[in-house]
Amino acid sequence: MSPIIEYESLRDSNKLFTKAYLKAFQSVLESGWYILGNKVKTFETEFASFIDTKHCIGVASGLDALLLALKSFDFPVGSEVIVPSNTYIATILSILHCNLKPVLVEPELETYTINPALIEEHITQKTKAIMVVHLYGKSCNMQAIMDIAERHQLPVVEDCAQAHGAKYKNKQVGTFGIGAFSFYPSKNLGALGDAGAITTNSDNLEQKLKSLRNYGSEKKYQNDYIGYNSRLDEVQAALLSVKLKFLTDITHHKRKLASIYLSGLKKDFICPVVSEDNFDVYHIFNIRHPKRDVLKDYLLKHGIRTEIHYPIPPHKQPAMQGIITGSYPISEEIHHTTLSLPISYGHTEADVYRIVDVLNKF
């Protein structure tokens, strides 16, 4: 019997980096400086250079990156933020934790990202920002979105948690507005714990965000803002610097696996769309099928583990009842039919050819 293909094995994905990780950890340990030291500064510089933005501010998680990005604008309580209806709950939680109101906009069924054609009808006098999500590793249509933002003089917050290195018309995500990244272990650029970062070209926002993440303090024991304890850890920063050197290789590997899926799967499955405007990094390779749950069980019986990103749309979550109202049929259609296939740095081309073969016999 063929061995089981896990959806993802973080142990396998990180094998290549083990020696460098141990060396990086030893360096932090021996330095005696464990909070906001040289490792964080180094990674911030390196990641800003990779993304091609002026500043990077390391924080504790992707959720904190979104939350602090919003906080930096000082929007009035109750202000509205445009956000896609098809996203992970963290995007919406960041808005609610800032005492702001999420206004959900449906995605395009083909790309799963926010539909720019629907944004303006949701803009009111209370709208203060547009928050977009580069879902699964695909950039949103940023030209159309930035045109709308400029027309209405609205800042844009980019949720880049799944899109490290993704591009729209050869421009990196996280550089159009203010970018929020997650380095959760399963991300293309993943740490060995929670970690995140904010990217911006604004000197003023960089200064404010560095204070907000550190109790609202720029000068020790002087607190200029009502801040938070949300600092990127020195150990995680050191590990991320190791992995960042391989991110281009990781992306190339995942795009190669994606190409096998795209060229090999029969037409029964709805696959991610490919566009000349988008450089996709395939954090997640999702297909859609009307018998998704049956398909998932079928693959499991054949030794292939999959995931669902995500089984419940945000507006259907128990915590959102009484907070989010309205009907979002496109989002529901995606959530009812989507299935994520194995596509990690730890998977081989042979793994994916086997998955394609099994899928095509469904």
N, C-alpha and C positions, 0 to 999 in steps of 0.2 A: 504494500500500500504506500502511496506517495506521502511524503511528510506534509504536515499541516503548514499552510502558508498563513502566518499571522497577519492581521491587518497592519500592525506595526510592532516591531521589537526595538525599543529604544536602546537596548543593550547592543544589538547588532548594528544599529545605525551609528552608534558612538564608538565602535571598536577601533576604528582607524585613529581616533584622537586620544586613546587611553594614555599613552606615554606623555604626550604633550599636556594633557589635563593634569597628570600627577606632578609634572614639573611646574606648571602654572600654580597649582595649589601650594606646592612647597614654597614657591616664591612669595605668595601672600602670607603664608604662615610665618616665614622667617622675617618678613618686613615688620611685623608687629603693628601694622596699621590696617584696620579691618573695615572702616567705614569712610566712604568718600575720600579715597586716597588716589594714588597714581594709576592704579589699575582701572578705576572708573574713568579718570580723565583720559587715559590712553584709549579705552574702548570708545568713549564719546567722540574723540577726534577721528578714530578709524571709521566708525559707523557713519559719521557725518560726511566723511570723504567718499565712502562707498555709495551713499545715497545721493551725493552731490548737493548737499545743503550746508548752510553756514554753521548751524548749531545742532547738537544732540544733547539731550538732558536725560540721563539714566534715572529710572524710577523703579519702584518695587514690582510692578505688574502691568499688563496691558490695560486692565480696567483702570488702574491709577493713571496711566498715561492719558486715557480718554477723559477721565474726571478732571485731572489737573489742567489739561488743555482747555476744557470748558471754563474752569474756575479762573483761568488767567484773563478771561475777557470781562469778568465782573458783570455778567448779565443780570438784569433785575429778576427777582423771584417771580416765577410764573411765566417767564418768557418762553416762547415756542422754539423748538429746534426740529427742523426737518430731518427725518431719519428713515431708512428703508424698512419696510415691513418684514423683509426676508433677511434676517441677520441672527447672530448669536445674541443671547440675552444681555451680555456685558455692555453692548453698545447702548442699549436702552437704559440699563441700570445707571450708567454714568450720567445720563441726562437727569434721571430722577433723583440721584444723590446730590445733584447741584440745585435741587428745587426748581427745576425747569420742566416744561411740558413736552414730551415727545409727540411729534405729529408724523404719523406713519404714511409713507408713500410706497405704492406697489413697485415691484421690480419688473424688468423685462423678462418674459418667460424664457427667452433664448439665452440670456447672459446671466440671469439671476441677480444682477446688480440693479440699483435704483434706476427707474425710468425717468430720464431728464424731461421728457414730454409731459410728465404729470406733476412736476415740482411746483411750477408757478401757480397752479390753481390752489395749492395748499399754503401759499405765502400770505400772511396777514400783517397787520400793523404790529403784532406781537412777535413776529418771527425775528430771531436774532442771529441764527446760524443755520448752515446746512451741514449735516454730518453724513458722510458717504462711507460705504464699506466696500473695500476691494475683496470681494468674497471668493474663497477657494483658490486665490492666487491670480485672479483676473482683475485688472483695473476697470473702474467705472469709465463711462464716456466723459472724461474730464473736460474736454473742450466745451461741450454743451453745458455742463454743470458750472464751469467757471464763467461762462458768458452770463448765465442766470445770476450767479453770485455778484458779478460786477454790476449788472443792471440794477440789482436791488441793494447793492452795497452791504452784502452779507459775508462774514468770514466763513471759510470752509474748514471743517475738521475732517481729516481722513483717518478712518479706522483701517490701518495697514497690518493688522494682527496676523493675517494669513497671506501677506503679499510682499515679503522681503525681496527686493530686487525686481518686482514686477514693473512694467513700464506701459505708459500710454503715449503713443507717437514718439517713442524713444526718450521720454522723460520719466524719471523715476517717480513712483508713488511716494507720498510723503513730502513732496516738494511743491505741490500745487497750492496747498493751504498749510495748515499745521498738522503734522503727521503723528499718529499714535501707534506704536509698535508693541507687540507682545513677543517675548522670548520664551514662552512656555515650552517645556521640553520637546513636544511633538512638532513644533514649528520648523520650517526649513532652516532657520537660524534659531536653534533652541538651546537654552541653558540646561542646567541640571537641577532646576527649581524654578520658582517664579521670578520673572524679571521683565522689565519693559523700558521703553524710551520714547521721548517726544522729539520731533525734529521741527526746526523752524529757521527761517532766514531773518527773523526779527531780533535785534539786539535787546530791545526792551522786554520782549516775551521771554527770551532766554534768561535774563536776570531775574525776572519775576518767578519763572518756573523753578529755577534753582533754589530760590527762597521758599517757595510753596512746598517743595518736596522735603524741606529740612526745617520743619516747625515755623515756617514763615520768616526764617532768619538768614541773612547774608553775612552779618557780623555776629560773632559768637555772643550769645546771651542778649542779643538785641533782636526783637521780633517785630518786623515791619508789616507782616500779613498774618491773618489767621490761617496758619499752615497745617501741614500734615507730616507724618513720619512715613515717607515713601521714597526711600533711597535705594538705588541699585547697589547690591552687595558687592564688595571687593572681590570675593571668590567668584561669583557669577560673572562679573565683568572680565576677570582674567580668563575664564573658560570661554566666554563669548569671543574674546579676541583670538583665541586659538581657532575656534570654529569659523569665524568670519573669513579667515584666509582660504577656507574650503567652500565658501558659499556659492561661488561661481560653478565649481565642480558639482556640488549638490544640485544646483538648478539644472545644469546640463544633464545630469543623470535622470532627474525626474522628468525633464522634457523628452528625453529619449524613451523612457517607459511610457509616457503619455502618447508618444507617436505610434508605439506598438498597439496600444488600445485603439487609437483613432483609426489606424489603417486596417486593423484586424477584426474589430467587432462588426457583426452583421447589423443591418438596419433596424432590427427589432428594438435596439437600445438607443435612447436619446443621449448623445454624447456632448461634451462641452463644445461650444462653437469656437472656431479659430478665425481670427481677424488680423489683417495686416497692421491695424492700429495698435494691437495688443501684443505685448510680450508676456506670456503667461508663465507662472512659475510652479503651478500645480501643487500647491500645499495639499490640496485635496483633488482627487480625480473622481468626479461624481458622474454617474449615469442616471437616467430616469427610466422607469418602466411601470406600467399600470399595475402589474402584479409584484410590486417591490418586495413585500413580505415573503411571498412564496419563493421569489428569486433568492432572497437572502438565505432562506432555509435550505434551498437547493445547493447553493454554493457551500454552505457549512457542511452539508452531507458529503460534499466532495473535497473536504479538507481546506476550504478557503474561507477565512474570516473577513468580514466586512464591518462597516460602521454606517450609521445614519446621521448625517449632519444637515438638518436636525429633525428629530421626530415630531417635535411640537413647535409650531410657530410662536413668536413672542406674544401675540395678542391672545393666544389660547392658554398661556401659562397661568396656573392658579394665582400666582402673585400679582398678575396684571389685571385681574378681574376688578372692575370698578375704576380702573386707571386708564386702560386703553379701550376705546369703543370703536365701532365700525366694522365693516366687512372687508376682508382681504383675500379674495378667492385665488388670485395668482400665487400669493405666498403659500396658501394652503395646498394648492396643486403641487407646488415644488416639494413641500415638506412631506406630502403623502406618497410621493413617487421617487424621491431621490435615494441613491445608494452610493456609498463611497467605497471605491476599490483600493486594494493595496498599491501604494506608489511611494514607498519610503526609500531613503538612501541605502537602507539595508536589504532592499529587494533586488533581485537580479532580473536580467532580461528573460532568462529561462522561466522564472516565476510568472512573469506577466504573459509570456506565450502560453503557459499552461492555463492561466486564468482565462485568457481569450478563448482557448479551445473548449474549456468547460462551459463558458458562457454561451458560446455559439451552438451548443448542443441543448440548450434550455428550450 
